[in-house]
Amino acid sequence: MKLPPNGQLLRIFIGESDKYQGQPLYEWLVIKAKEEGLAGATVLRGLMGFGANSRIHTSKILRLSLDLPIVVEIVDTPEKIKTFLTCIESVVTEGLVTLEKAVVHIYRGKPQDEK
């Protein structure tokens, strides 16, 4: 797959304990992105954060949180991101979803004979 240089970065900020259909929401989002043919997805786990409810989530031992911040990042064409957003609109019930322009400089995997 080749990505054009004018891409879009989708960031989905959710909590680690958020679920959809009994599975972690971040897992569902990544699997859905793959099913929809998006270029790729990455899940990042935050050490500390807060959101719309202004509740601090942290990994510190004294305030061990079971709901650490999670960011799912996806880069693809604006058209494919827009289509994906319609798939997840009703699924992300709490959190933040942002879009940014992304200039795709390199997007490549290992050649098939090296896998």
Biotite code that builds the C-alpha atoms (Angstrom):
import biotite.structure as struc

atoms = struc.array([
    struc.Atom([0.000, 0.000, 0.000], chain_id="A", res_id=1, res_name="MET", atom_name="CA", element="C"),
    struc.Atom([1.225, 3.481, -0.819], chain_id="A", res_id=2, res_name="LYS", atom_name="CA", element="C"),
    struc.Atom([0.141, 6.561, 1.082], chain_id="A", res_id=3, res_name="LEU", atom_name="CA", element="C"),
    struc.Atom([0.050, 9.969, -0.585], chain_id="A", res_id=4, res_name="PRO", atom_name="CA", element="C"),
    struc.Atom([2.073, 12.733, 1.110], chain_id="A", res_id=5, res_name="PRO", atom_name="CA", element="C"),
    struc.Atom([-1.062, 14.619, 2.191], chain_id="A", res_id=6, res_name="ASN", atom_name="CA", element="C"),
    struc.Atom([-2.387, 12.448, 4.988], chain_id="A", res_id=7, res_name="GLY", atom_name="CA", element="C"),
    struc.Atom([-4.389, 12.925, 8.125], chain_id="A", res_id=8, res_name="GLN", atom_name="CA", element="C"),
    struc.Atom([-3.604, 11.953, 11.718], chain_id="A", res_id=9, res_name="LEU", atom_name="CA", element="C"),
    struc.Atom([-6.516, 10.736, 13.817], chain_id="A", res_id=10, res_name="LEU", atom_name="CA", element="C"),
    struc.Atom([-5.966, 10.655, 17.578], chain_id="A", res_id=11, res_name="ARG", atom_name="CA", element="C"),
    struc.Atom([-8.463, 9.030, 19.901], chain_id="A", res_id=12, res_name="ILE", atom_name="CA", element="C"),
    struc.Atom([-7.976, 9.768, 23.614], chain_id="A", res_id=13, res_name="PHE", atom_name="CA", element="C"),
    struc.Atom([-9.762, 7.252, 25.835], chain_id="A", res_id=14, res_name="ILE", atom_name="CA", element="C"),
    struc.Atom([-9.309, 5.434, 29.136], chain_id="A", res_id=15, res_name="GLY", atom_name="CA", element="C"),
    struc.Atom([-7.666, 2.069, 29.559], chain_id="A", res_id=16, res_name="GLU", atom_name="CA", element="C"),
    struc.Atom([-10.792, 0.645, 31.207], chain_id="A", res_id=17, res_name="SER", atom_name="CA", element="C"),
    struc.Atom([-13.144, 1.779, 28.396], chain_id="A", res_id=18, res_name="ASP", atom_name="CA", element="C"),
    struc.Atom([-14.853, -1.197, 26.785], chain_id="A", res_id=19, res_name="LYS", atom_name="CA", element="C"),
    struc.Atom([-16.937, -1.938, 23.718], chain_id="A", res_id=20, res_name="TYR", atom_name="CA", element="C"),
    struc.Atom([-18.758, -5.240, 23.266], chain_id="A", res_id=21, res_name="GLN", atom_name="CA", element="C"),
    struc.Atom([-16.874, -6.699, 26.228], chain_id="A", res_id=22, res_name="GLY", atom_name="CA", element="C"),
    struc.Atom([-13.346, -5.984, 24.967], chain_id="A", res_id=23, res_name="GLN", atom_name="CA", element="C"),
    struc.Atom([-11.015, -3.078, 25.619], chain_id="A", res_id=24, res_name="PRO", atom_name="CA", element="C"),
    struc.Atom([-12.058, -0.176, 23.391], chain_id="A", res_id=25, res_name="LEU", atom_name="CA", element="C"),
    struc.Atom([-8.485, 0.424, 22.186], chain_id="A", res_id=26, res_name="TYR", atom_name="CA", element="C"),
    struc.Atom([-8.290, -3.188, 20.957], chain_id="A", res_id=27, res_name="GLU", atom_name="CA", element="C"),
    struc.Atom([-11.636, -2.871, 19.188], chain_id="A", res_id=28, res_name="TRP", atom_name="CA", element="C"),
    struc.Atom([-10.505, 0.372, 17.511], chain_id="A", res_id=29, res_name="LEU", atom_name="CA", element="C"),
    struc.Atom([-7.280, -1.190, 16.198], chain_id="A", res_id=30, res_name="VAL", atom_name="CA", element="C"),
    struc.Atom([-9.065, -4.293, 14.916], chain_id="A", res_id=31, res_name="ILE", atom_name="CA", element="C"),
    struc.Atom([-11.757, -2.140, 13.284], chain_id="A", res_id=32, res_name="LYS", atom_name="CA", element="C"),
    struc.Atom([-9.084, 0.052, 11.655], chain_id="A", res_id=33, res_name="ALA", atom_name="CA", element="C"),
    struc.Atom([-7.460, -3.076, 10.192], chain_id="A", res_id=34, res_name="LYS", atom_name="CA", element="C"),
    struc.Atom([-10.827, -4.390, 8.970], chain_id="A", res_id=35, res_name="GLU", atom_name="CA", element="C"),
    struc.Atom([-11.511, -1.037, 7.290], chain_id="A", res_id=36, res_name="GLU", atom_name="CA", element="C"),
    struc.Atom([-8.174, -1.230, 5.442], chain_id="A", res_id=37, res_name="GLY", atom_name="CA", element="C"),
    struc.Atom([-6.468, 1.690, 7.165], chain_id="A", res_id=38, res_name="LEU", atom_name="CA", element="C"),
    struc.Atom([-2.695, 1.986, 6.838], chain_id="A", res_id=39, res_name="ALA", atom_name="CA", element="C"),
    struc.Atom([-1.961, 1.244, 10.502], chain_id="A", res_id=40, res_name="GLY", atom_name="CA", element="C"),
    struc.Atom([-2.738, 2.058, 14.108], chain_id="A", res_id=41, res_name="ALA", atom_name="CA", element="C"),
    struc.Atom([-0.685, 2.517, 17.261], chain_id="A", res_id=42, res_name="THR", atom_name="CA", element="C"),
    struc.Atom([-1.851, 2.427, 20.870], chain_id="A", res_id=43, res_name="VAL", atom_name="CA", element="C"),
    struc.Atom([0.049, 4.545, 23.390], chain_id="A", res_id=44, res_name="LEU", atom_name="CA", element="C"),
    struc.Atom([-0.422, 4.159, 27.151], chain_id="A", res_id=45, res_name="ARG", atom_name="CA", element="C"),
    struc.Atom([-0.039, 7.331, 29.150], chain_id="A", res_id=46, res_name="GLY", atom_name="CA", element="C"),
    struc.Atom([1.562, 7.657, 32.578], chain_id="A", res_id=47, res_name="LEU", atom_name="CA", element="C"),
    struc.Atom([-0.717, 10.442, 33.690], chain_id="A", res_id=48, res_name="MET", atom_name="CA", element="C"),
    struc.Atom([-3.541, 12.591, 32.382], chain_id="A", res_id=49, res_name="GLY", atom_name="CA", element="C"),
    struc.Atom([-7.003, 14.033, 32.806], chain_id="A", res_id=50, res_name="PHE", atom_name="CA", element="C"),
    struc.Atom([-9.903, 14.760, 30.528], chain_id="A", res_id=51, res_name="GLY", atom_name="CA", element="C"),
    struc.Atom([-13.367, 16.275, 30.432], chain_id="A", res_id=52, res_name="ALA", atom_name="CA", element="C"),
    struc.Atom([-14.228, 15.033, 33.931], chain_id="A", res_id=53, res_name="ASN", atom_name="CA", element="C"),
    struc.Atom([-11.028, 16.627, 35.355], chain_id="A", res_id=54, res_name="SER", atom_name="CA", element="C"),
    struc.Atom([-10.192, 13.411, 37.205], chain_id="A", res_id=55, res_name="ARG", atom_name="CA", element="C"),
    struc.Atom([-6.429, 12.721, 37.368], chain_id="A", res_id=56, res_name="ILE", atom_name="CA", element="C"),
    struc.Atom([-5.369, 9.275, 36.158], chain_id="A", res_id=57, res_name="HIS", atom_name="CA", element="C"),
    struc.Atom([-1.841, 8.255, 37.134], chain_id="A", res_id=58, res_name="THR", atom_name="CA", element="C"),
    struc.Atom([0.405, 5.211, 37.375], chain_id="A", res_id=59, res_name="SER", atom_name="CA", element="C"),
    struc.Atom([2.046, 6.392, 40.616], chain_id="A", res_id=60, res_name="LYS", atom_name="CA", element="C"),
    struc.Atom([2.087, 3.684, 43.274], chain_id="A", res_id=61, res_name="ILE", atom_name="CA", element="C"),
    struc.Atom([0.269, 5.805, 45.878], chain_id="A", res_id=62, res_name="LEU", atom_name="CA", element="C"),
    struc.Atom([-2.568, 6.570, 43.434], chain_id="A", res_id=63, res_name="ARG", atom_name="CA", element="C"),
    struc.Atom([-2.552, 3.479, 41.275], chain_id="A", res_id=64, res_name="LEU", atom_name="CA", element="C"),
    struc.Atom([-5.116, 3.947, 38.532], chain_id="A", res_id=65, res_name="SER", atom_name="CA", element="C"),
    struc.Atom([-6.754, 1.144, 36.643], chain_id="A", res_id=66, res_name="LEU", atom_name="CA", element="C"),
    struc.Atom([-7.849, 3.660, 34.028], chain_id="A", res_id=67, res_name="ASP", atom_name="CA", element="C"),
    struc.Atom([-4.659, 5.124, 32.587], chain_id="A", res_id=68, res_name="LEU", atom_name="CA", element="C"),
    struc.Atom([-4.882, 7.373, 29.524], chain_id="A", res_id=69, res_name="PRO", atom_name="CA", element="C"),
    struc.Atom([-4.774, 5.629, 26.156], chain_id="A", res_id=70, res_name="ILE", atom_name="CA", element="C"),
    struc.Atom([-4.147, 7.307, 22.796], chain_id="A", res_id=71, res_name="VAL", atom_name="CA", element="C"),
    struc.Atom([-4.900, 5.472, 19.563], chain_id="A", res_id=72, res_name="VAL", atom_name="CA", element="C"),
    struc.Atom([-3.150, 7.079, 16.583], chain_id="A", res_id=73, res_name="GLU", atom_name="CA", element="C"),
    struc.Atom([-4.033, 6.334, 12.973], chain_id="A", res_id=74, res_name="ILE", atom_name="CA", element="C"),
    struc.Atom([-2.597, 7.951, 9.829], chain_id="A", res_id=75, res_name="VAL", atom_name="CA", element="C"),
    struc.Atom([-4.196, 7.536, 6.429], chain_id="A", res_id=76, res_name="ASP", atom_name="CA", element="C"),
    struc.Atom([-5.821, 9.587, 3.690], chain_id="A", res_id=77, res_name="THR", atom_name="CA", element="C"),
    struc.Atom([-8.431, 12.159, 4.764], chain_id="A", res_id=78, res_name="PRO", atom_name="CA", element="C"),
    struc.Atom([-11.107, 10.179, 2.894], chain_id="A", res_id=79, res_name="GLU", atom_name="CA", element="C"),
    struc.Atom([-10.369, 6.908, 4.697], chain_id="A", res_id=80, res_name="LYS", atom_name="CA", element="C"),
    struc.Atom([-10.153, 8.668, 8.070], chain_id="A", res_id=81, res_name="ILE", atom_name="CA", element="C"),
    struc.Atom([-13.522, 10.338, 7.450], chain_id="A", res_id=82, res_name="LYS", atom_name="CA", element="C"),
    struc.Atom([-15.115, 6.971, 6.658], chain_id="A", res_id=83, res_name="THR", atom_name="CA", element="C"),
    struc.Atom([-13.559, 5.431, 9.785], chain_id="A", res_id=84, res_name="PHE", atom_name="CA", element="C"),
    struc.Atom([-14.894, 8.275, 11.926], chain_id="A", res_id=85, res_name="LEU", atom_name="CA", element="C"),
    struc.Atom([-18.439, 7.385, 10.896], chain_id="A", res_id=86, res_name="THR", atom_name="CA", element="C"),
    struc.Atom([-17.778, 3.808, 12.087], chain_id="A", res_id=87, res_name="CYS", atom_name="CA", element="C"),
    struc.Atom([-16.601, 4.881, 15.541], chain_id="A", res_id=88, res_name="ILE", atom_name="CA", element="C"),
    struc.Atom([-18.820, 7.919, 16.193], chain_id="A", res_id=89, res_name="GLU", atom_name="CA", element="C"),
    struc.Atom([-21.260, 6.054, 18.433], chain_id="A", res_id=90, res_name="SER", atom_name="CA", element="C"),
    struc.Atom([-18.598, 3.771, 19.938], chain_id="A", res_id=91, res_name="VAL", atom_name="CA", element="C"),
    struc.Atom([-16.382, 6.420, 21.562], chain_id="A", res_id=92, res_name="VAL", atom_name="CA", element="C"),
    struc.Atom([-18.821, 7.591, 24.231], chain_id="A", res_id=93, res_name="THR", atom_name="CA", element="C"),
    struc.Atom([-16.201, 9.312, 26.426], chain_id="A", res_id=94, res_name="GLU", atom_name="CA", element="C"),
    struc.Atom([-12.910, 10.884, 25.484], chain_id="A", res_id=95, res_name="GLY", atom_name="CA", element="C"),
    struc.Atom([-11.526, 13.155, 22.795], chain_id="A", res_id=96, res_name="LEU", atom_name="CA", element="C"),
    struc.Atom([-11.058, 12.666, 19.058], chain_id="A", res_id=97, res_name="VAL", atom_name="CA", element="C"),
    struc.Atom([-8.765, 15.014, 17.118], chain_id="A", res_id=98, res_name="THR", atom_name="CA", element="C"),
    struc.Atom([-7.637, 15.384, 13.515], chain_id="A", res_id=99, res_name="LEU", atom_name="CA", element="C"),
    struc.Atom([-4.447, 16.936, 12.190], chain_id="A", res_id=100, res_name="GLU", atom_name="CA", element="C"),
    struc.Atom([-2.799, 17.266, 8.827], chain_id="A", res_id=101, res_name="LYS", atom_name="CA", element="C"),
    struc.Atom([0.033, 14.789, 8.434], chain_id="A", res_id=102, res_name="ALA", atom_name="CA", element="C"),
    struc.Atom([2.778, 14.857, 5.831], chain_id="A", res_id=103, res_name="VAL", atom_name="CA", element="C"),
    struc.Atom([3.642, 11.250, 5.033], chain_id="A", res_id=104, res_name="VAL", atom_name="CA", element="C"),
    struc.Atom([7.360, 11.072, 4.345], chain_id="A", res_id=105, res_name="HIS", atom_name="CA", element="C"),
    struc.Atom([7.951, 7.302, 4.549], chain_id="A", res_id=106, res_name="ILE", atom_name="CA", element="C"),
    struc.Atom([5.470, 4.433, 4.793], chain_id="A", res_id=107, res_name="TYR", atom_name="CA", element="C"),
    struc.Atom([6.883, 1.018, 4.106], chain_id="A", res_id=108, res_name="ARG", atom_name="CA", element="C"),
    struc.Atom([7.028, -2.478, 5.521], chain_id="A", res_id=109, res_name="GLY", atom_name="CA", element="C"),
    struc.Atom([9.575, -5.229, 5.159], chain_id="A", res_id=110, res_name="LYS", atom_name="CA", element="C"),
    struc.Atom([9.840, -6.776, 1.704], chain_id="A", res_id=111, res_name="PRO", atom_name="CA", element="C"),
    struc.Atom([7.816, -10.005, 1.490], chain_id="A", res_id=112, res_name="GLN", atom_name="CA", element="C"),
    struc.Atom([10.917, -12.225, 1.230], chain_id="A", res_id=113, res_name="ASP", atom_name="CA", element="C"),
    struc.Atom([12.282, -10.882, 4.570], chain_id="A", res_id=114, res_name="GLU", atom_name="CA", element="C"),
    struc.Atom([9.178, -11.709, 6.632], chain_id="A", res_id=115, res_name="LYS", atom_name="CA", element="C"),
])
